């Protein structure tokens, strides 16, 4: 998946989760509306409503990514900047929204997570029991203005 497309899909999913919360700030709402307006203005055949309805669905996010790439959004720096602004607003105002991978209450023999690119959190694993090998690699997390990665969030 093209890096711009990946950031846009992550931003739409994160914005859909954070934007509908009663506690959503105006900054998040404005950034979300701006990204959606940019998409609808430049890529009229791309519809984000499936991801808005089910932001946790990987199938919906993959479909949106495919639609964006088919529409020629790959490499669109204006779109990437709008998506990054939304992700930054979500991260700043709603740090509990995970943009990368969030694994909870998993019981498994093994786990491998790789090649995650996220401008927000990278990988969060909580309440999980893994009997064998657990491997997490290739994680790129954080972006401009991100918190210091050497400090843990509470």
N, C-alpha and C positions, 0 to 999 in steps of 0.2 A: 504494500500500500504506500502510495506517495506520502511523504512527510506532511505536506500541507493538508491533504485529505484526512490523514490520521488526526491532526490537531483539530480540524474543523469538526469531525465526527465526535471526538472527545468533548469538545466545547459544547456542541449541541446537546449531548447526553448530560453533561454536568449542569448546563444552564437549565435544562428541562427539570432536573431534580431540584436545584437550588431556586430557580425562578418561580416555582409554584408554592414554595414554602411561605407560610404566613410571615416569617421573619426575613424574607428576601429584601435586600436593600435596593434602593433606587438605582445604585450603580450596577448591580447585577441585572436588574430588569432592563436598564438602558442598554447595557452591553449585549444582552441576549437579543433584544429587539433589533439592535443595530446589525448583528450578525445575520439574523433571519432576513432582514430587509435587504442586506447585501446579496445574500444567496438568491432570494426571489427576484431581485432586480437584474442580476447578471446571469443567473442560471435558472431560467423560468421553468424548465422541465424537472428541476430537483425539488422534491417534496420532503420536508423534514418531519412531518406530522407522525409518521410511524415511530420514529425515535422519540419524539416528544411523549407519545402515549406509553411507550415501553423502553425507557432509557437504559434499562439493564440488559436488554435483549441483544446478544451478539449478532444474531441474524439480521435484526433491523439495522444495527450499526454497519454491518458489512454491506447491506443493500444500499444504504445511504452513501457509503464510500464508493461503491461501484457507480452509482448515479452521478456523484460529483466528478469522478474520473472520466466517465463517458461524456459529461458536459464540458470537459476541458478545464476543470478547476485546479488540476494538478499544477503546482508551481505558482499559483495566483498569490502574489505577495500581499495584496490588499486584503484578501480573504484570510490569509494566515495571520495578519496583524489584528484583524477584528476577532478572530478566534482566540488568539493569545491574550487580547485584552479581556475577553469574557472569562477565560480560565484564570487569569490573574485576579479579576474581581471576585470570582467564586472562591478562589483559594484564600483571598484576604477576608472576605465577609462570611464565608461558610467553609471553614477549614475541615469540617467533618465530611465534606463531599470528596470521595476518592475518585480520581480521574483515571488512574491506571487499573490495577487489579486489587480486589478486596476479597480475601478468602476468609470465611468465617465458619466455625463449627464443622470443619471437615475432618472426617476419619478416613484415612487412606493408607494403603501399603507404601506408596511413594508419591512424590510430587515433583514436577519439573515445570518451572516457569521461566521463559526466556524471551528476549528481544522485546521488551516493553519500553515504549517511548511515551512519556507523559510530561506535560508542563506542570502538572500538579504532583500529587503523591505518586510514587512509583508502585510499590507493592506493600500491602498490609496483610499480615496473616495473624488472626486471633482465634483463640479457643479451638485450636486445631491439634489433632493427634496424628502423627505420621510415623508409622512403624519402621519404615526403611529409610531410604535415601531421600533427602529433600535438597533440590538444587534450584537456585534462583540465579540467573545470569543475564547479562546484556540489558541491564536496567538503566535507562537514561531518564532522570526525573528532575523536576524543577525547571525554572526558566528565569527570565529577568525579574529581579526583585523577589526571588524565592527566599524562604527562610534559610538560615544556615543549616546545611545538611548534617552537621555534626551534633546538632541538638535535637532531642526527641520532642515530639508533640505529645501533649497530654490530653 
